Amino acid sequence: MKTTKYSISIKNDDIQIASLVLYTVTLRSRKLACIEEVKTHEDHRNKGHATRLIKIAIEQARTLGADVIELCTRYPEFYTRCGFTEDGNVRMRFGLNSGHVIKW
Ligand SMILES: CC(C)(COP(=O)(O)OP(=O)(O)OC[C@H]1O[C@@H](n2cnc3c(N)ncnc32)[C@H](O)[C@@H]1OP(=O)(O)O)[C@@H](O)C(=O)NCCC(=O)NCCS
């Protein structure tokens, strides 16, 4: 499995306005992309910067040969507007420091 990380950002006079991280993961039979750490500077929100970055990331993932882009978010509405769809999977978590004892 090979993972590659790409940082994509919009800057103005060297000040970072918006950014995200795109990962590609090459599995045995397919190439998966993931988007993480999407953020826009508080003073520059609601001007379309994050939407523009998502579009750039989608095109980059396509150019890199990914089959699909996956992400986890608490704000699915934002990504729905960018063309993402919910896949019906339920995200679950096991906290390794939770102290939970497994009784098999
Ligand atoms: C979410 C975030 C990246 C949006 O950045 P942005 O550059 O303002 O986004 P855009 O201008 O492209 O899009 C703004 C639109 O998204 C909507 N939006 C913004 N934050 C949203 C949220 N948390 N949930 C749903 N919609 C949201 C806005 O209402 C706006 O909609 P409108 O155009 O209909 O008014 C920015 O608010 C941010 O950095 N938040 C803190 C970090 C964060 O929560 N990141 C995780 C993102 S999933």
PDBQT file of the ligand as one rigid body, heavy atoms in Angstrom, charges set to zero:
ROOT
HETATM    1  C1  LIG A 201     -16.401  24.641   6.378  1.00  0.00    +0.000 C 
HETATM    2  C2  LIG A 201     -15.445  25.682   5.787  1.00  0.00    +0.000 C 
HETATM    3  C3  LIG A 201     -14.196  24.963   5.299  1.00  0.00    +0.000 C 
HETATM    4  C4  LIG A 201     -16.148  26.368   4.619  1.00  0.00    +0.000 C 
HETATM    5  O1  LIG A 201     -15.204  27.257   4.020  1.00  0.00    +0.000 OA
HETATM    6  P1  LIG A 201     -15.687  28.448   3.073  1.00  0.00    +0.000 P 
HETATM    7  O2  LIG A 201     -14.508  28.887   2.286  1.00  0.00    +0.000 OA
HETATM    8  O3  LIG A 201     -16.384  29.474   3.847  1.00  0.00    +0.000 OA
HETATM    9  O4  LIG A 201     -16.726  27.679   2.145  1.00  0.00    +0.000 OA
HETATM   10  P2  LIG A 201     -17.393  28.207   0.822  1.00  0.00    +0.000 P 
HETATM   11  O5  LIG A 201     -17.377  29.698   0.804  1.00  0.00    +0.000 OA
HETATM   12  O6  LIG A 201     -16.847  27.494  -0.353  1.00  0.00    +0.000 OA
HETATM   13  O7  LIG A 201     -18.867  27.693   1.003  1.00  0.00    +0.000 OA
HETATM   14  C5  LIG A 201     -19.628  28.321   1.965  1.00  0.00    +0.000 C 
HETATM   15  C6  LIG A 201     -20.957  27.635   1.992  1.00  0.00    +0.000 C 
HETATM   16  O8  LIG A 201     -20.849  26.456   2.790  1.00  0.00    +0.000 OA
HETATM   17  C7  LIG A 201     -21.749  26.572   3.866  1.00  0.00    +0.000 C 
HETATM   18  N1  LIG A 201     -21.088  26.045   5.056  1.00  0.00    +0.000 N 
HETATM   19  C8  LIG A 201     -20.029  26.567   5.663  1.00  0.00    +0.000 A 
HETATM   20  N2  LIG A 201     -19.753  25.830   6.763  1.00  0.00    +0.000 NA
HETATM   21  C9  LIG A 201     -20.676  24.839   6.783  1.00  0.00    +0.000 A 
HETATM   22  C10 LIG A 201     -20.922  23.778   7.662  1.00  0.00    +0.000 A 
HETATM   23  N3  LIG A 201     -20.167  23.581   8.738  1.00  0.00    +0.000 N 
HETATM   24  N4  LIG A 201     -21.950  22.938   7.397  1.00  0.00    +0.000 NA
HETATM   25  C11 LIG A 201     -22.721  23.139   6.309  1.00  0.00    +0.000 A 
HETATM   26  N5  LIG A 201     -22.543  24.147   5.449  1.00  0.00    +0.000 NA
HETATM   27  C12 LIG A 201     -21.516  24.978   5.696  1.00  0.00    +0.000 A 
HETATM   28  C13 LIG A 201     -22.020  28.039   4.047  1.00  0.00    +0.000 C 
HETATM   29  O9  LIG A 201     -23.298  28.223   4.654  1.00  0.00    +0.000 OA
HETATM   30  C14 LIG A 201     -22.007  28.527   2.631  1.00  0.00    +0.000 C 
HETATM   31  O10 LIG A 201     -23.234  28.260   1.999  1.00  0.00    +0.000 OA
HETATM   32  P3  LIG A 201     -23.910  29.376   1.033  1.00  0.00    +0.000 P 
HETATM   33  O11 LIG A 201     -22.947  29.580  -0.094  1.00  0.00    +0.000 OA
HETATM   34  O12 LIG A 201     -25.186  28.712   0.627  1.00  0.00    +0.000 OA
HETATM   35  O13 LIG A 201     -24.086  30.562   1.887  1.00  0.00    +0.000 OA
HETATM   36  C15 LIG A 201     -15.085  26.785   6.815  1.00  0.00    +0.000 C 
HETATM   37  O14 LIG A 201     -16.263  27.255   7.395  1.00  0.00    +0.000 OA
HETATM   38  C16 LIG A 201     -14.140  26.316   7.906  1.00  0.00    +0.000 C 
HETATM   39  O15 LIG A 201     -12.922  26.408   7.754  1.00  0.00    +0.000 OA
HETATM   40  N6  LIG A 201     -14.675  25.817   9.032  1.00  0.00    +0.000 N 
HETATM   41  C17 LIG A 201     -13.848  25.400  10.136  1.00  0.00    +0.000 C 
HETATM   42  C18 LIG A 201     -13.096  24.150   9.779  1.00  0.00    +0.000 C 
HETATM   43  C19 LIG A 201     -14.042  22.993   9.543  1.00  0.00    +0.000 C 
HETATM   44  O16 LIG A 201     -15.064  22.831  10.198  1.00  0.00    +0.000 OA
HETATM   45  N7  LIG A 201     -13.615  22.135   8.616  1.00  0.00    +0.000 N 
HETATM   46  C20 LIG A 201     -14.327  20.941   8.297  1.00  0.00    +0.000 C 
HETATM   47  C21 LIG A 201     -15.106  21.128   7.045  1.00  0.00    +0.000 C 
HETATM   48  S1  LIG A 201     -16.053  19.673   6.779  1.00  0.00    +0.000 SA
ENDROOT
TORSDOF 0
